Amino acid sequence: MTERNVNKLSLVLIAIILIVGIYNIMHYDSIEGYDAESHYNYVDHFSRYLPYEINLPDRENSREFFNPPLGYIVPSAAQVVCRNVLNSATLLKDCRPIYGTVTQVVQLILYLLSIYINIKTISLFFDNKKNIKFEYLILVVLMAVNYKTIVQLRGEPYILFFMSFLLYLFLQAEKDNFELDKIRILYFGLIIGFLALSRQWAFLLFPAFFILIFYIKKKQKNNYIRFIFSSFLIGFLLSSWYYFSLLIRYGSFTAFNKEPIGFSFSNQPFNFYVPNSSDINLLFSKPIRPNFSNQFISIFYSDFWGDYWGYFSFTSRRLELGRNQLLIGDYLARVNLVSLLATFFLIFCFFNFRKHHKDSVFSRYISFSVIITFFGYLWFLISYPDLPTGDTNKATYMVQFFNLLLVPASIKLVMLREAKHVLYKPIVFYLIFTFFHNFSSYLSHFPFRF
């Protein structure tokens, strides 16, 4: 393909992401999302005191009381405007659809910006000498979990947005040998603070920076240590007030709406770790709840590519409105099957990444963060077991994990193209086929503005 054709295809893929996002906003009310009522209660409490006071909800106000406030600022601001404009006896109730839609629009914009920044990051990895847009976009359009996440009212879309900045600034710093640029340190520190104020899952992105100290070349180590510690000091100053407030109110920096029972592999049944043969069969025949009964990988995989919990196609609250409910399980089974090779490709590229980029600090960061995020989430599921359903096992919670995997996969695809490898075109054709086959899983199955 010529560069002109590649650019045209890239524009088509961006347009598809935009169209899917707009379609879902028009067909999905964010009140149908995971724990949505609790998130809306958070907004209603938070906005009640704005703009004169920051008053965060407690356990009595919302089950999501433990979440940082950044992801709730947009809907809360929209709620403040709505209640001052709308003439209604039930303002809280009547403003919910309005601020829910405003939130979806803003989060779609943030998602598009994160895609743009990630393209710049991967381009910078190749010193801006290669056109990489198509390779990244053909992978990102497959991410069903992203389409679901950005139309829900929650903090994970902000993690995606700020994580894209984090990766770009870090790679830029590596290219400059971690020279002590005060402006870059300030920006990097602010991004760390904003991530910490988005959702507690973002903390899984931080340990890798400190582990890297042991891998940095000697001539860069002093600059790197000063860069990282200065940045994290800024991030701490920006975000620590919230976590100290959790400590004062609930006795823990990482409060949650249920108490941990301590880490022990015995907290979860054997089939949480290793599914049996009948459950593997269900993975490719009917991957929707209540099947899999708290199995980690089966649910995680099915919710990543499809809609295991049914929040996009049907829910227990909206069974009369969700469409194609009798057929959706069969279709999602085919989605799981067709997506197997894409999954193996992502995994292969992850393990292959360090092999081909041994001297890259950025590649080490991606590798460590993917591993820490995965096992950190596994630790959470074991320490806070939700038996018998496994309700806390949702792909949206770990959307950062899947999007980190896109970086090595995109880079590998570019390398295959540049090497004129015989596998490049078959992989691309397979990814295009997967996109068209899985397209329905990217869309809300509720009626227009229901």
WOVENRA-V581924 format. One record per pair of residues at least 6 apart in sequence whose C-alpha atoms are under 8 Angstrom apart, sorted by sequence separation. I is the first residue (numbers start at 1). J is the second residue. D is the distance in whole Angstrom. If there is no record, write none. Layout:
# WOVENRA-V581924
i->I j->J d->D
i->I j->J d->D
This chain:
# WOVENRA-V581924
i->30 j->36 d->7
i->31 j->37 d->6
i->49 j->55 d->6
i->59 j->65 d->6
i->88 j->94 d->8
i->123 j->129 d->7
i->173 j->179 d->7
i->196 j->202 d->6
i->246 j->252 d->6
i->247 j->253 d->5
i->292 j->298 d->7
i->302 j->308 d->5
i->303 j->309 d->7
i->307 j->313 d->7
i->309 j->315 d->8
i->357 j->363 d->7
i->358 j->364 d->8
i->386 j->392 d->7
i->58 j->65 d->5
i->123 j->130 d->7
i->149 j->156 d->7
i->150 j->157 d->6
i->195 j->202 d->6
i->196 j->203 d->7
i->246 j->253 d->6
i->247 j->254 d->8
i->292 j->299 d->7
i->314 j->321 d->7
i->315 j->322 d->7
i->416 j->423 d->7
i->417 j->424 d->6
i->46 j->54 d->7
i->57 j->65 d->5
i->58 j->66 d->8
i->83 j->91 d->6
i->123 j->131 d->7
i->149 j->157 d->7
i->195 j->203 d->8
i->213 j->221 d->7
i->216 j->224 d->8
i->246 j->254 d->7
i->247 j->255 d->8
i->314 j->322 d->4
i->416 j->424 d->6
i->31 j->40 d->8
i->46 j->55 d->6
i->56 j->65 d->8
i->83 j->92 d->8
i->86 j->95 d->8
i->123 j->132 d->6
i->244 j->253 d->6
i->246 j->255 d->6
i->282 j->291 d->7
i->299 j->308 d->7
i->313 j->322 d->5
i->314 j->323 d->7
i->354 j->363 d->6
i->45 j->55 d->8
i->46 j->56 d->6
i->122 j->132 d->7
i->243 j->253 d->5
i->282 j->292 d->8
i->313 j->323 d->7
i->353 j->363 d->7
i->354 j->364 d->7
i->45 j->56 d->7
i->46 j->57 d->7
i->173 j->184 d->8
i->213 j->224 d->7
i->243 j->254 d->7
i->313 j->324 d->8
i->314 j->325 d->7
i->381 j->392 d->7
i->413 j->424 d->7
i->45 j->57 d->6
i->83 j->95 d->7
i->213 j->225 d->7
i->279 j->291 d->8
i->287 j->299 d->8
i->313 j->325 d->7
i->381 j->393 d->7
i->56 j->69 d->8
i->82 j->95 d->6
i->119 j->132 d->7
i->279 j->292 d->6
i->354 j->367 d->7
i->42 j->56 d->8
i->119 j->133 d->6
i->288 j->302 d->8
i->42 j->57 d->6
i->169 j->184 d->7
i->283 j->298 d->7
i->287 j->302 d->6
i->313 j->328 d->8
i->45 j->61 d->7
i->79 j->95 d->6
i->82 j->98 d->8
i->79 j->96 d->8
i->82 j->99 d->8
i->119 j->136 d->7
i->275 j->292 d->8
i->350 j->367 d->7
i->170 j->188 d->8
i->210 j->228 d->8
i->280 j->298 d->8
i->42 j->61 d->7
i->79 j->98 d->8
i->169 j->188 d->7
i->209 j->228 d->7
i->283 j->302 d->7
i->288 j->307 d->7
i->289 j->308 d->6
i->41 j->61 d->7
i->42 j->62 d->6
i->78 j->98 d->8
i->79 j->99 d->6
i->275 j->295 d->7
i->288 j->308 d->4
i->289 j->309 d->6
i->41 j->62 d->6
i->78 j->99 d->5
i->274 j->295 d->8
i->287 j->308 d->6
i->288 j->309 d->6
i->289 j->310 d->7
i->377 j->398 d->8
i->42 j->64 d->7
i->166 j->188 d->7
i->272 j->294 d->6
i->273 j->295 d->7
i->288 j->310 d->7
i->39 j->62 d->7
i->42 j->65 d->7
i->76 j->99 d->8
i->272 j->295 d->4
i->273 j->296 d->6
i->275 j->298 d->8
i->38 j->62 d->5
i->39 j->63 d->8
i->75 j->99 d->5
i->78 j->102 d->7
i->271 j->295 d->6
i->272 j->296 d->5
i->273 j->297 d->8
i->38 j->63 d->6
i->39 j->64 d->6
i->75 j->100 d->7
i->166 j->191 d->6
i->272 j->297 d->8
i->307 j->332 d->7
i->373 j->398 d->8
i->38 j->64 d->6
i->50 j->76 d->8
i->165 j->191 d->7
i->166 j->192 d->8
i->306 j->332 d->6
i->50 j->77 d->8
i->75 j->102 d->7
i->374 j->401 d->7
i->74 j->102 d->8
i->75 j->103 d->6
i->163 j->191 d->8
i->373 j->401 d->6
i->43 j->72 d->6
i->47 j->76 d->5
i->51 j->80 d->8
i->74 j->103 d->6
i->162 j->191 d->6
i->306 j->335 d->7
i->42 j->72 d->8
i->46 j->76 d->7
i->47 j->77 d->7
i->50 j->80 d->7
i->305 j->335 d->7
i->306 j->336 d->7
i->305 j->336 d->7
i->370 j->401 d->6
i->43 j->75 d->7
i->44 j->76 d->7
i->47 j->79 d->6
i->48 j->80 d->8
i->74 j->106 d->8
i->162 j->194 d->7
i->163 j->195 d->7
i->43 j->76 d->5
i->47 j->80 d->6
i->162 j->195 d->6
i->302 j->336 d->7
i->305 j->339 d->7
i->370 j->404 d->7
i->44 j->79 d->8
i->301 j->336 d->8
i->370 j->405 d->7
i->43 j->79 d->8
i->159 j->195 d->6
i->158 j->195 d->7
i->366 j->404 d->7
i->111 j->150 d->7
i->159 j->198 d->6
i->192 j->231 d->8
i->193 j->232 d->8
i->196 j->235 d->8
i->158 j->198 d->6
i->159 j->199 d->7
i->192 j->232 d->7
i->189 j->230 d->7
i->190 j->231 d->8
i->193 j->234 d->7
i->194 j->235 d->8
i->288 j->329 d->6
i->108 j->150 d->6
i->156 j->198 d->7
i->178 j->220 d->7
i->185 j->227 d->6
i->189 j->231 d->4
i->193 j->235 d->4
i->197 j->239 d->6
i->287 j->329 d->6
i->107 j->150 d->6
i->108 j->151 d->7
i->155 j->198 d->5
i->156 j->199 d->7
i->159 j->202 d->7
i->177 j->220 d->6
i->180 j->223 d->7
i->188 j->231 d->6
i->189 j->232 d->6
i->192 j->235 d->5
i->193 j->236 d->6
i->196 j->239 d->6
i->286 j->329 d->5
i->107 j->151 d->7
i->155 j->199 d->5
i->179 j->223 d->6
i->189 j->233 d->7
i->190 j->234 d->6
i->191 j->235 d->7
i->193 j->237 d->8
i->194 j->238 d->8
i->285 j->329 d->7
i->286 j->330 d->6
i->288 j->332 d->8
i->178 j->223 d->6
i->179 j->224 d->8
i->185 j->230 d->7
i->186 j->231 d->7
i->189 j->234 d->5
i->190 j->235 d->6
i->193 j->238 d->5
i->194 j->239 d->7
i->197 j->242 d->8
i->285 j->330 d->6
i->287 j->332 d->6
i->104 j->150 d->7
i->111 j->157 d->7
i->114 j->160 d->7
i->118 j->164 d->6
i->121 j->167 d->7
i->125 j->171 d->7
i->177 j->223 d->8
i->178 j->224 d->6
i->180 j->226 d->8
i->185 j->231 d->5
i->189 j->235 d->5
i->193 j->239 d->5
i->286 j->332 d->7
i->287 j->333 d->6
i->104 j->151 d->5
i->110 j->157 d->7
i->114 j->161 d->5
i->117 j->164 d->6
i->121 j->168 d->5
i->124 j->171 d->8
i->180 j->227 d->6
i->286 j->333 d->6
i->44 j->92 d->7
i->103 j->151 d->8
i->104 j->152 d->7
i->110 j->158 d->7
i->113 j->161 d->7
i->114 j->162 d->8
i->117 j->165 d->7
i->120 j->168 d->7
i->124 j->172 d->8
i->179 j->227 d->8
i->186 j->234 d->7
i->190 j->238 d->7
i->285 j->333 d->5
i->104 j->153 d->7
i->111 j->160 d->7
i->115 j->164 d->8
i->118 j->167 d->8
i->178 j->227 d->7
i->284 j->333 d->4
i->285 j->334 d->8
i->103 j->153 d->7
i->107 j->157 d->6
i->111 j->161 d->6
i->114 j->164 d->6
i->118 j->168 d->7
i->121 j->171 d->7
i->283 j->333 d->7
i->284 j->334 d->7
i->107 j->158 d->8
i->110 j->161 d->6
i->114 j->165 d->8
i->117 j->168 d->7
i->282 j->333 d->8
i->284 j->336 d->6
i->100 j->153 d->7
i->283 j->336 d->7
i->284 j->337 d->6
i->200 j->254 d->8
i->350 j->405 d->7
i->353 j->408 d->6
i->40 j->96 d->8
i->347 j->405 d->8
i->350 j->408 d->6
i->346 j->405 d->6
i->349 j->408 d->6
i->350 j->409 d->7
i->353 j->412 d->8
i->346 j->406 d->7
i->349 j->409 d->5
i->346 j->408 d->8
i->346 j->409 d->6
i->349 j->412 d->6
i->345 j->409 d->7
i->29 j->97 d->7
i->31 j->100 d->8
i->30 j->100 d->6
i->29 j->100 d->7
i->30 j->101 d->8
i->29 j->101 d->8
i->30 j->104 d->8
i->25 j->101 d->7
i->25 j->104 d->6
i->25 j->105 d->7
i->72 j->153 d->8
i->71 j->153 d->8
i->72 j->154 d->7
i->71 j->154 d->6
i->72 j->155 d->8
i->71 j->155 d->4
i->70 j->155 d->7
i->71 j->156 d->8
i->21 j->108 d->6
i->71 j->158 d->7
i->342 j->431 d->7
i->18 j->108 d->8
i->303 j->394 d->6
i->304 j->395 d->5
i->294 j->386 d->8
i->303 j->395 d->6
i->304 j->396 d->8
i->294 j->387 d->7
i->300 j->393 d->7
i->18 j->112 d->8
i->294 j->388 d->6
i->296 j->390 d->8
i->299 j->393 d->7
i->300 j->394 d->6
i->301 j->395 d->8
i->293 j->388 d->6
i->294 j->389 d->5
i->295 j->390 d->7
i->299 j->394 d->7
i->300 j->395 d->6
i->339 j->434 d->7
i->293 j->389 d->5
i->294 j->390 d->4
i->338 j->434 d->6
i->293 j->390 d->7
i->294 j->391 d->7
i->296 j->393 d->7
i->290 j->389 d->7
i->294 j->393 d->8
i->338 j->437 d->8
i->335 j->437 d->7
i->335 j->438 d->6
i->335 j->441 d->8
i->332 j->441 d->8
i->40 j->153 d->8
i->39 j->153 d->7
i->268 j->382 d->6
i->39 j->154 d->7
i->267 j->382 d->6
i->36 j->152 d->8
i->263 j->379 d->7
i->267 j->383 d->7
i->36 j->153 d->7
i->265 j->382 d->7
i->268 j->385 d->7
i->34 j->152 d->8
i->264 j->382 d->7
i->267 j->385 d->7
i->33 j->152 d->5
i->263 j->382 d->6
i->264 j->383 d->7
i->32 j->152 d->8
i->33 j->153 d->7
i->263 j->383 d->5
i->30 j->151 d->6
i->31 j->152 d->8
i->262 j->383 d->5
i->324 j->445 d->8
i->29 j->151 d->8
i->30 j->152 d->5
i->31 j->153 d->8
i->261 j->383 d->6
i->262 j->384 d->8
i->323 j->445 d->6
i->10 j->133 d->6
i->14 j->137 d->7
i->28 j->151 d->7
i->30 j->153 d->6
i->260 j->383 d->5
i->261 j->384 d->7
i->322 j->445 d->6
i->323 j->446 d->6
i->10 j->134 d->5
i->13 j->137 d->6
i->17 j->141 d->7
i->70 j->194 d->8
i->260 j->384 d->5
i->322 j->446 d->5
i->323 j->447 d->8
i->9 j->134 d->7
i->13 j->138 d->7
i->259 j->384 d->7
i->321 j->446 d->6
i->322 j->447 d->8
i->7 j->133 d->8
i->21 j->147 d->7
i->25 j->151 d->6
i->258 j->384 d->7
i->321 j->447 d->7
i->7 j->134 d->7
i->10 j->137 d->7
i->20 j->147 d->8
i->24 j->151 d->7
i->70 j->197 d->6
i->71 j->198 d->6
i->3 j->131 d->8
i->6 j->134 d->6
i->13 j->141 d->7
i->68 j->196 d->8
i->69 j->197 d->6
i->70 j->198 d->5
i->71 j->199 d->8
i->68 j->197 d->5
i->69 j->198 d->7
i->21 j->151 d->8
i->68 j->198 d->6
i->67 j->198 d->8
i->68 j->199 d->6
i->312 j->443 d->7
i->313 j->444 d->6
i->314 j->445 d->7
i->67 j->199 d->6
i->68 j->200 d->7
i->312 j->444 d->5
i->313 j->445 d->5
i->314 j->446 d->8
i->67 j->200 d->7
i->312 j->445 d->6
i->313 j->446 d->7
i->307 j->441 d->7
i->312 j->446 d->8
i->306 j->441 d->6
i->305 j->441 d->8
i->216 j->361 d->7
i->215 j->361 d->8
i->212 j->361 d->8
i->212 j->364 d->7
i->212 j->365 d->7
i->209 j->365 d->7
i->208 j->365 d->6
i->145 j->303 d->7
i->145 j->304 d->5
i->144 j->304 d->6
i->145 j->305 d->7
i->208 j->368 d->6
i->143 j->304 d->8
i->144 j->305 d->6
i->145 j->306 d->8
i->208 j->369 d->6
i->143 j->305 d->7
i->144 j->306 d->7
i->207 j->369 d->8
i->206 j->369 d->8
i->148 j->312 d->7
i->205 j->369 d->6
i->208 j->372 d->8
i->204 j->369 d->7
i->207 j->372 d->8
i->205 j->372 d->8
i->204 j->372 d->6
i->205 j->373 d->7
i->204 j->373 d->5
i->204 j->376 d->7
i->68 j->242 d->7
i->66 j->246 d->7
i->174 j->361 d->7
i->66 j->254 d->8
i->174 j->362 d->7
i->66 j->255 d->6
i->66 j->256 d->6
i->66 j->257 d->7
i->171 j->362 d->6
i->65 j->257 d->8
i->170 j->362 d->7
i->64 j->257 d->7
i->63 j->257 d->6
i->201 j->397 d->8
i->201 j->398 d->8
i->59 j->257 d->8
i->163 j->400 d->8
i->160 j->399 d->8
i->156 j->396 d->7
i->160 j->400 d->6
i->156 j->397 d->7
i->159 j->400 d->7
i->156 j->399 d->7
i->160 j->403 d->8
i->156 j->400 d->8
i->149 j->396 d->6
i->148 j->396 d->8
i->145 j->395 d->7
i->146 j->396 d->8
i->149 j->399 d->8
i->145 j->396 d->6
i->146 j->399 d->7
i->145 j->399 d->7
i->140 j->406 d->7
i->139 j->406 d->7
i->136 j->406 d->7
i->136 j->407 d->8
i->139 j->410 d->7
i->136 j->410 d->5
i->135 j->410 d->6
i->135 j->411 d->8
i->34 j->311 d->7
i->33 j->311 d->6
i->132 j->410 d->8
i->135 j->413 d->6
i->32 j->311 d->7
i->135 j->414 d->6
i->132 j->414 d->6
i->32 j->315 d->8
i->28 j->312 d->8
i->122 j->407 d->7
i->122 j->410 d->8
i->122 j->411 d->7
i->138 j->428 d->8
i->139 j->431 d->7
i->142 j->434 d->8
i->138 j->431 d->7
i->142 j->435 d->6
i->138 j->432 d->7
i->141 j->435 d->7
i->148 j->442 d->7
i->147 j->442 d->6
i->142 j->438 d->8
i->147 j->443 d->8
i->144 j->441 d->7
i->144 j->442 d->5
i->28 j->444 d->6
i->27 j->444 d->6
i->27 j->445 d->7
i->28 j->446 d->6
i->24 j->443 d->6
i->27 j->446 d->6
i->23 j->443 d->7
i->24 j->444 d->6
i->27 j->447 d->6
i->28 j->448 d->8
i->29 j->449 d->8
i->23 j->444 d->8
i->27 j->448 d->5
i->28 j->449 d->7
i->29 j->450 d->8
i->20 j->442 d->7
i->26 j->448 d->6
i->27 j->449 d->5
i->28 j->450 d->8
i->20 j->443 d->7
i->26 j->449 d->6
i->27 j->450 d->7
